[in-house]
Amino acid sequence: MDNLYVIKLGSSTVLNRPEIFGEIRRISERGGRVLLVAGGAEGIKRKYEQLGREMPFLTLPGGDEVRYCPPAEMPVIRAAYHEIILAEAAAALRSQDLSVFAQNGGDNQVVTGTKAKPLKVVKDRKSLIVRDSLFGSYAGSNTGFLRSALDAYDVVILTPPIYDPALGDYINIDADVLAAHLAAELGAQHLRFVTGTPGILENIEDAGSTIRHVYQGDELPWVKGRMKQKVRAASIALEQGVGDVCITGPHTLEGGGRTWFWSFARSEEGGSLDLLSKVSRIPSASLDEHELASFLLEEVRYPGVSGFIDEAGNVVFRKGSGPRTLLLLGHIDTVPFQWQVKNDEEGLTGRGVVDAKGSFVNFIHMLEEADVPEDAELLVVGAVEEEVSSSKGALHVRDHYHADAVIIGEPSGENNLTLGYYGLFKLEITVSRLQEHTAAKDTVSVIDELYQVVETIRRRVKEIDPDSLSSLIDVKHTNLNGLLTITGTLNFRISPAAGRDYSQSVALDDLGEDVRVEVLRATPGYANGRSDALVKSFVRSFAKEGRTVHYIKKRGTSDMNTLATTWEGVPMVAYGPGDSSLDHTNREYLHFAEVLSSRAILREAVNEWFRLGGGT
């Protein structure tokens, strides 16, 4: 599921921190789907107090105490969740104008488990075996039901207990572990454990001692109690392929401190590739870029560099304040479908590592490595929604920022410099009419008519731009009360030679009374020359590395095209590591050696542009 958050809240946060529900509302407003898993300790305590009943505990051999839940206690536990935790959480979310579905995980066997083996406990200094404690482990969930509920409601709330079909009864499960398993099974993009401290503290007495990153294999011997269980749950999630996992607090998703968990080992040499490995693991499909932007804003702390997230959602960094501005414009979104990011000795694979997180991370490193003179500014922007037709991020840059030259972050390969891109002419074609028998005289189905219209438009575009490419990328068909409608999305890649105003020469209003054509995007192609200071800077940089630059023009479209619609006379090229033939495929792989070599070429090109007086 795209843009799915699994958020674990402790009962103290649910019952005493109403502001957390405003934070969840903001996630929903950004298009996030939310599965909330709530713990119950405080609610259970309240329920026992209401009943005037003593809560039973067991002492484990190591000295830890755990709640004892024999069959006679399970109705109390379930009532505590239903009447206190679920009731108050659902009411708080509804007060935020969110629709809510809430239940114990085990109700209707939505989440199932297996009762644990008998417990070895200590009582009166003697070892005992307890066989009737209803505690167990996760087995699975009805993912079809949960996905339908997440489609239908803004927030779905689940709590322990879950259900053991073999036992025929409910069993308890740790809520952190439940959240981890559900996140993995549902393919969640983001997993958050909200706690009462600002992440994991190295010194529990010092609120400023947050450990920001925990890597695979790190030992955390000082972590005790409930936090130890959260660490265990985070590890379970990572092992099962969840990439974006963090513990956040106190009692907040937005401020405070965070501890991030990573499924790769800590680098002994300081980690020149560390940031790339992290950025690649935070899913950021188009319209789900907020978490990555926020992470970068927190993570990038270089001297003399300021950062913010702008009105469009772009993450923006500035170094220097002079009048000459070099813009490094990358994009932080990817196409959909995530798979587990994995590092090996040579590189890493994962959605977006080629297109185009590798390029953008190299841009981030320029904020630390490039020499920006007093009369200049280095502007680094990670744009949102590059992979969808809105181009929201680049349009905001075009209309609200200024630059004297632009480097676009897209995979060119370390030995190539991209001087231009084809434009994008994107049409939505709709054919709609009342149904009739297909055997009727002269009848043409709406599907046939759509394909006829597509071919007509293709011929017209070819007459204007013989080098254009086209693809019918989507078709939808409906029958609503006898009204047949078919809608197709037709993409054209338009060469720079077609000019800026090519779309005005394509007649689209004479294709039939049942036909409606909407222009979704009409971005022209763009080609930069070879003689400006920006290109010369790259030529010199390549030469210093003992290489010869190869110029290429791509048949895809990038944010370069969007800027070029109004930024006349501003030199623009694209450069970045990676094989662009892997863009949008499930085979994206980026070689570490190419990342580092292209970073060196980029650094020298940036420095050279400033030295050459670019922008004056």
ZAMARGU-4260 file (C-alpha; in steps of 0.2 Angstrom, whole numbers, plus 5000, padded with zeros to 4 digits):
<rodrens>
0) 5000/5000/5000 | 5007/5017/4995 | 5010/5030/5009 | 5005/5019/5024 | 5011/5024/5041
5) 5010/5011/5055 | 5011/5021/5071 | 5013/5013/5089 | 5007/5024/5103 | 5008/5019/5121
10) 4993/5020/5132 | 5000/5036/5141 | 5001/5045/5125 | 4984/5039/5119 | 4976/5045/5136
15) 4986/5060/5141 | 4993/5068/5125 | 4978/5074/5114 | 4990/5084/5103 | 4997/5068/5095
20) 4980/5066/5086 | 4982/5083/5077 | 4999/5076/5071 | 4990/5061/5064 | 4977/5072/5056
25) 4991/5081/5047 | 4998/5065/5040 | 4981/5061/5034 | 4979/5078/5026 | 4995/5074/5016
30) 4987/5058/5009 | 4995/5046/5022 | 4985/5030/5027 | 4987/5027/5045 | 4986/5011/5055
35) 4987/5015/5073 | 4992/5002/5085 | 4989/5006/5104 | 4996/4999/5119 | 4986/4997/5135
40) 4995/4997/5151 | 4988/5013/5158 | 4970/5008/5152 | 4972/4991/5160 | 4977/4998/5176
45) 4962/5010/5176 | 4950/4996/5172 | 4957/4985/5187 | 4955/5001/5198 | 4937/5003/5192
50) 4933/4985/5197 | 4943/4986/5213 | 4952/4971/5208 | 4970/4967/5210 | 4981/4965/5195
55) 4991/4949/5195 | 5009/4949/5190 | 5023/4936/5188 | 5041/4937/5191 | 5053/4930/5178
60) 5070/4922/5183 | 5079/4938/5177 | 5069/4948/5190 | 5057/4957/5177 | 5039/4957/5181
65) 5026/4953/5168 | 5007/4955/5169 | 4999/4938/5172 | 4984/4934/5161 | 4975/4917/5165
70) 4958/4914/5156 | 4949/4922/5170 | 4958/4939/5167 | 4956/4940/5148 | 4938/4948/5149
75) 4945/4962/5160 | 4960/4965/5147 | 4948/4965/5132 | 4936/4977/5141 | 4950/4989/5146
80) 4955/4990/5128 | 4937/4992/5121 | 4931/5004/5134 | 4946/5015/5138 | 4960/5014/5125
85) 4950/5011/5109 | 4935/5022/5115 | 4946/5037/5119 | 4958/5036/5104 | 4943/5034/5092
90) 4935/5049/5100 | 4950/5060/5099 | 4953/5056/5081 | 4935/5059/5077 | 4937/5076/5085
95) 4950/5080/5072 | 4937/5076/5058 | 4944/5059/5054 | 4934/5043/5050 | 4940/5029/5062
100) 4938/5010/5062 | 4944/5003/5079 | 4944/4985/5086 | 4955/4973/5096 | 4966/4964/5084
105) 4959/4947/5088 | 4941/4952/5085 | 4934/4943/5070 | 4951/4934/5069 | 4958/4949/5060
110) 4975/4946/5068 | 4980/4929/5074 | 4993/4922/5085 | 5000/4906/5094 | 5000/4904/5113
115) 5018/4904/5120 | 5025/4889/5129 | 5023/4888/5148 | 5032/4901/5158 | 5046/4898/5170
120) 5043/4910/5185 | 5050/4913/5202 | 5038/4914/5217 | 5044/4914/5235 | 5062/4910/5229
125) 5056/4894/5220 | 5055/4891/5202 | 5038/4887/5195 | 5030/4883/5178 | 5015/4893/5173
130) 5005/4885/5159 | 4989/4895/5158 | 4996/4913/5155 | 4987/4919/5139 | 5002/4927/5130
135) 5009/4923/5113 | 5017/4927/5097 | 5011/4934/5080 | 5005/4922/5066 | 4997/4933/5053
140) 4983/4945/5049 | 4968/4947/5037 | 4978/4959/5025 | 4963/4960/5013 | 4952/4966/5026
145) 4964/4978/5033 | 4968/4985/5016 | 4949/4988/5013 | 4947/4996/5030 | 4962/5007/5026
150) 4954/5012/5010 | 4938/5016/5018 | 4943/5025/5034 | 4956/5039/5038 | 4963/5029/5053
155) 4962/5011/5058 | 4966/5007/5076 | 4971/4990/5082 | 4976/4984/5099 | 4980/4968/5108
160) 4974/4955/5112 | 4975/4944/5096 | 4966/4927/5093 | 4973/4910/5094 | 4962/4899/5083
165) 4970/4883/5089 | 4967/4888/5107 | 4950/4896/5104 | 4954/4911/5114 | 4962/4928/5114
170) 4980/4930/5119 | 4991/4945/5123 | 5005/4951/5113 | 5017/4965/5115 | 5010/4980/5105
175) 5027/4986/5099 | 5030/4969/5091 | 5012/4968/5084 | 5015/4985/5076 | 5032/4979/5068
180) 5023/4963/5061 | 5009/4972/5054 | 5020/4985/5046 | 5030/4971/5037 | 5015/4961/5032
185) 5006/4976/5025 | 5021/4983/5016 | 5021/5000/5026 | 5032/5014/5020 | 5034/5021/5038
190) 5035/5013/5055 | 5035/5025/5070 | 5036/5020/5089 | 5030/5035/5099 | 5038/5035/5116
195) 5039/5046/5132 | 5058/5051/5129 | 5066/5060/5114 | 5071/5043/5106 | 5084/5032/5114
200) 5094/5041/5126 | 5112/5036/5130 | 5110/5044/5147 | 5092/5042/5153 | 5095/5057/5165
205) 5100/5068/5150 | 5086/5072/5138 | 5099/5079/5126 | 5108/5063/5124 | 5098/5055/5110
210) 5106/5042/5100 | 5102/5047/5082 | 5106/5032/5072 | 5106/5013/5077 | 5115/5002/5063
215) 5114/4984/5060 | 5125/4975/5073 | 5125/4989/5086 | 5125/4984/5104 | 5114/4994/5116
220) 5118/4987/5133 | 5111/5002/5143 | 5094/5000/5135 | 5082/4993/5148 | 5063/4990/5151
225) 5050/4995/5139 | 5063/5003/5127 | 5072/4987/5125 | 5056/4979/5118 | 5054/4994/5106
230) 5072/4990/5100 | 5067/4972/5098 | 5052/4977/5088 | 5062/4989/5077 | 5074/4975/5073
235) 5059/4963/5068 | 5053/4976/5056 | 5070/4979/5048 | 5073/4960/5046 | 5056/4959/5037
240) 5060/4973/5025 | 5053/4989/5032 | 5065/5002/5028 | 5059/5018/5037 | 5059/5014/5056
245) 5061/5026/5070 | 5058/5029/5089 | 5051/5046/5091 | 5046/5057/5106 | 5043/5063/5119
250) 5024/5059/5114 | 5026/5067/5097 | 5029/5062/5079 | 5035/5079/5073 | 5047/5087/5086
255) 5058/5081/5100 | 5071/5068/5096 | 5072/5053/5085 | 5082/5037/5084 | 5083/5029/5067
260) 5086/5011/5064 | 5096/5005/5048 | 5098/4988/5040 | 5116/4991/5036 | 5132/4990/5046
265) 5140/5006/5053 | 5155/5011/5042 | 5172/5011/5050 | 5179/5024/5038 | 5166/5038/5043
270) 5154/5034/5030 | 5155/5045/5013 | 5141/5033/5007 | 5132/5033/5024 | 5119/5046/5019
275) 5115/5038/5002 | 5112/5022/5011 | 5100/5030/5023 | 5091/5041/5010 | 5088/5026/4999
280) 5079/5017/5013 | 5066/5030/5017 | 5052/5027/5004 | 5047/5043/4995 | 5036/5039/4980
285) 5027/5055/4973 | 5016/5063/4985 | 5025/5054/5000 | 5040/5064/5001 | 5037/5072/5018
290) 5047/5060/5029 | 5062/5060/5018 | 5062/5079/5017 | 5060/5080/5036 | 5074/5068/5038
295) 5086/5078/5027 | 5082/5094/5036 | 5087/5086/5052 | 5102/5077/5046 | 5111/5090/5036
300) 5120/5101/5048 | 5135/5109/5039 | 5144/5125/5045 | 5136/5140/5035 | 5122/5130/5028
305) 5104/5134/5031 | 5089/5124/5027 | 5070/5124/5026 | 5055/5115/5018 | 5046/5127/5006
310) 5027/5129/5003 | 5028/5116/4989 | 5036/5103/5001 | 5054/5105/4993 | 5068/5103/5004
315) 5080/5118/5002 | 5098/5122/5007 | 5108/5137/5005 | 5127/5140/5007 | 5133/5158/5004
320) 5123/5174/5001 | 5131/5182/4986 | 5123/5188/4971 | 5129/5174/4959 | 5118/5158/4962
325) 5122/5141/4956 | 5106/5130/4958 | 5108/5111/4960 | 5091/5104/4957 | 5087/5086/4961
330) 5071/5077/4965 | 5067/5067/4981 | 5052/5057/4974 | 5052/5041/4965 | 5040/5030/4955
335) 5029/5018/4966 | 5033/5000/4972 | 5046/4999/4985 | 5057/4984/4988 | 5070/4981/5002
340) 5085/4991/4999 | 5101/4981/5001 | 5119/4985/5001 | 5133/4974/4995 | 5152/4977/4993
345) 5150/4985/4976 | 5134/4996/4978 | 5116/4996/4983 | 5099/4991/4975 | 5082/4999/4979
350) 5069/5010/4972 | 5076/5027/4967 | 5094/5024/4970 | 5097/5028/4951 | 5082/5039/4948
355) 5088/5050/4957 | 5093/5048/4975 | 5111/5045/4971 | 5112/5061/4961 | 5103/5071/4975
360) 5114/5065/4989 | 5129/5070/4979 | 5121/5087/4978 | 5120/5087/4997 | 5138/5083/4999
365) 5142/5099/4989 | 5136/5109/5003 | 5150/5102/5013 | 5163/5100/5000 | 5161/5114/4987
370) 5171/5131/4990 | 5158/5145/4989 | 5166/5162/4987 | 5159/5177/4996 | 5150/5184/4981
375) 5141/5168/4977 | 5127/5156/4983 | 5125/5138/4981 | 5107/5133/4981 | 5102/5115/4983
380) 5084/5109/4981 | 5076/5092/4982 | 5060/5094/4972 | 5044/5085/4975 | 5032/5077/4962
385) 5045/5076/4948 | 5039/5059/4943 | 5021/5064/4941 | 5013/5076/4928 | 5011/5090/4941
390) 5029/5094/4943 | 5024/5104/4958 | 5041/5106/4965 | 5050/5112/4950 | 5036/5124/4946
395) 5038/5131/4963 | 5057/5133/4960 | 5053/5141/4943 | 5041/5154/4950 | 5050/5158/4967
400) 5068/5156/4965 | 5082/5163/4955 | 5098/5156/4948 | 5112/5160/4935 | 5115/5142/4931
405) 5107/5125/4935 | 5114/5108/4937 | 5099/5095/4937 | 5102/5079/4947 | 5098/5065/4935
410) 5108/5049/4930 | 5119/5053/4915 | 5133/5041/4920 | 5149/5047/4926 | 5157/5050/4909
415) 5142/5059/4901 | 5135/5077/4903 | 5116/5079/4898 | 5113/5094/4888 | 5095/5092/4884
420) 5079/5083/4886 | 5063/5079/4875 | 5048/5088/4881 | 5032/5080/4887 | 5015/5082/4878
425) 5002/5072/4889 | 4984/5071/4884 | 4969/5063/4892 | 4956/5057/4879 | 4939/5053/4884
430) 4925/5045/4873 | 4908/5044/4880 | 4891/5039/4873 | 4876/5028/4877 | 4877/5010/4874
435) 4870/5001/4859 | 4871/4984/4852 | 4887/4979/4844 | 4878/4972/4829 | 4869/4988/4825
440) 4873/4995/4808 | 4889/5006/4807 | 4891/5005/4826 | 4909/5008/4832 | 4913/5004/4850
445) 4920/5017/4862 | 4935/5007/4863 | 4937/5007/4844 | 4934/5025/4843 | 4947/5029/4856
450) 4961/5020/4846 | 4955/5029/4831 | 4957/5045/4839 | 4974/5041/4846 | 4980/5036/4829
455) 4973/5053/4822 | 4982/5063/4835 | 4998/5053/4833 | 4998/5058/4814 | 4995/5076/4818
460) 5010/5077/4830 | 5021/5067/4818 | 5018/5081/4805 | 5024/5094/4818 | 5038/5084/4825
465) 5044/5069/4815 | 5056/5064/4829 | 5042/5063/4842 | 5039/5047/4852 | 5022/5041/4859
470) 5014/5029/4870 | 4997/5025/4876 | 5001/5023/4895 | 4984/5020/4903 | 4966/5015/4898
475) 4950/5014/4909 | 4933/5009/4904 | 4916/5011/4913 | 4898/5008/4911 | 4887/5019/4922
480) 4869/5016/4919 | 4871/5013/4901 | 4883/5027/4898 | 4899/5019/4891 | 4915/5029/4894
485) 4933/5025/4890 | 4948/5036/4895 | 4965/5035/4889 | 4981/5044/4893 | 4992/5047/4878
490) 5011/5053/4881 | 5021/5061/4868 | 5040/5064/4870 | 5043/5080/4860 | 5060/5084/4853
495) 5068/5101/4856 | 5067/5105/4838 | 5048/5106/4839 | 5050/5123/4848 | 5041/5130/4863
500) 5023/5132/4855 | 5021/5115/4847 | 5005/5111/4856 | 4996/5126/4848 | 4998/5118/4831
505) 4990/5101/4836 | 4971/5102/4833 | 4961/5093/4846 | 4944/5100/4845 | 4938/5092/4829
510) 4939/5073/4834 | 4921/5070/4836 | 4906/5075/4846 | 4908/5061/4859 | 4927/5065/4861
515) 4935/5076/4874 | 4953/5079/4875 | 4962/5088/4890 | 4980/5093/4889 | 4988/5088/4905
520) 5005/5094/4901 | 5013/5103/4886 | 5031/5105/4891 | 5043/5109/4877 | 5060/5100/4874
525) 5076/5109/4879 | 5094/5109/4873 | 5108/5118/4880 | 5123/5124/4870 | 5141/5119/4873
530) 5150/5136/4875 | 5144/5143/4891 | 5153/5144/4908 | 5144/5129/4915 | 5148/5117/4901
535) 5166/5123/4901 | 5167/5120/4920 | 5162/5102/4917 | 5175/5100/4903 | 5189/5106/4914
540) 5183/5095/4928 | 5183/5080/4917 | 5200/5084/4910 | 5207/5085/4928 | 5201/5068/4931
545) 5209/5062/4915 | 5192/5060/4906 | 5184/5066/4890 | 5166/5072/4892 | 5153/5064/4881
550) 5137/5075/4877 | 5120/5067/4877 | 5102/5072/4875 | 5089/5061/4882 | 5072/5057/4876
555) 5064/5057/4893 | 5059/5073/4902 | 5066/5081/4918 | 5064/5097/4929 | 5076/5105/4917
560) 5061/5107/4904 | 5050/5115/4917 | 5063/5128/4922 | 5066/5131/4904 | 5049/5137/4900
565) 5052/5154/4908 | 5071/5154/4913 | 5077/5160/4896 | 5096/5162/4894 | 5100/5152/4910
570) 5112/5138/4906 | 5106/5121/4912 | 5114/5103/4911 | 5111/5087/4920 | 5124/5076/4929
575) 5123/5061/4941 | 5129/5043/4943 | 5119/5028/4937 | 5113/5020/4921 | 5097/5028/4916
580) 5091/5013/4907 | 5087/5006/4924 | 5076/5021/4928 | 5058/5015/4934 | 5063/4997/4933
585) 5064/4984/4947 | 5083/4982/4943 | 5089/4999/4949 | 5107/4997/4955 | 5120/5010/4959
590) 5139/5007/4960 | 5148/5015/4975 | 5163/5018/4964 | 5153/5028/4952 | 5144/5038/4965
595) 5161/5044/4972 | 5169/5047/4955 | 5155/5057/4949 | 5155/5067/4966 | 5173/5072/4963
600) 5169/5078/4945 | 5154/5087/4951 | 5163/5095/4965 | 5177/5102/4954 | 5164/5108/4941
605) 5155/5118/4954 | 5171/5125/4961 | 5176/5129/4943 | 5160/5138/4939 | 5163/5149/4954
610) 5181/5152/4949 | 5176/5156/4931 | 5165/5170/4937 | 5149/5161/4932 | 5134/5172/4934
615) 5143/5189/4931
</rodrens>
